[in-house]
Amino acid sequence: MKLNKTIIIGVILILFAGAIFITDIFNPIIRPITYLFLMGSSKGKDIIFFGLLGLFLIMSQIIEKDIDTTKYLKFSIAIGAVTLTLGIILEILFRLNMGIKLNTVFCSMTNSMSSTSILHTHLLKSILGAFLSQIMGPFIQSNINTGVGLYQYVPSFSFLAIILLPILFATLFLAIQKRPWFTNFLMAFFSSCLFIGIIDGGMFATPSYVGLLGLFLVYRNGFYLNYIVGKFLKDDKLLEDNEVIQSVYRNRGFSNFRYLFNRFGIYFFVILVIFLRFTVAFAGAEPDFYTVNVANPTGDIDLGNVTSEVISNETDLNTITYHINPNYNEMELINDLKVPLNNSCEYYTVTWNAYSYLG
């Protein structure tokens, strides 16, 4: 492995991730940018993103011999899709076991407030967080939420899903080798987003979409992306390197329709997946009011400024149920509830209301 610009940039990005860890001075600059593709960027996400981005760039320069990178890219896409699917399956099994509805946000108040839902799951994050807390507990800052509060509710076999992460990392390591510099950067970016999406958000989260669909875009149209950038920048080296990696459907003698379908079908697939996300969100929404179930309250509960109506007090189930004004933004309501419910219950659930984000 020879020192080159890609490795130097990778080292700089890893050092930048370290700088974010020890100081907040860069937050006002990077947070508005990373927020766009990390879905509610946080300090922890920013650290992981820049660290992974730099690491993948460095790793792309390690192996010099020829390997079938296209094959490993296909493996990576498949493993990423399976891992995201397992995350949703775990959410469903978890809810069936707990006896709570699928269209709710579950908020654990044990250890620290941790939330999870089918639309934005943190179950895999809780497993990984519990593991890392055992190893790196003193080094994990208090303002970085590892989701460990959810770990006690996760099915016992769930750790098997985490085993897929190192396998995915290995296939991506092989898939990113011997590629033109622009494809290297794209794959490093998309791979970093995919890992963050798997750990924090799941199948319907923005970084998962960006990561998985981005890798699929490189697989289908990487040649053309390099070609467009090479022509625009007049980068002869990029164009020369690009000839090594051809699209699987290029120069195959396909009809014009089949060729265009292979090249542009990915964009229709992206639209379909995004449509599915919004369909699930709005199909499960309860726009008339929020239903909040507070489990195992420790005493009298005062929700403070949150406008609510107690509709039942299920003493046999030790649960208090509230109806809350639908004018609240869903995320603001969940954050407002965690203050009065802190140390006052075991957990609470809030029904979805995707319509609240349209106001």
Secondary structure by P-SEA (a helix, b strand, c coil): ccccaaaaaaaaaaaaaaaaaaccccccccccccccccccccaaaaaaaaaaaaaaaaaaaccccccaaaaaaaaaaaaaaaaaaaaaaaaaaaaaaacccccbbbbbcccccccccccccaaaaaaaaaaaaacccccccccccccccccccccccccccccaaaaaaaaaaaaaccccaaaaaaaaaaaaaaaaaaaccccccaaaaaaaaaaaaaaccaaaaaaaaaaaaccaaaaaaaaacccccccccccaaaaaaaacaaaaaaaaaaaaaaaaaaaaccccbbbbbbccccccccccccccccccccccccbbbbbccccccaaaaaaaaaaaacccccbbbbbbccccccc
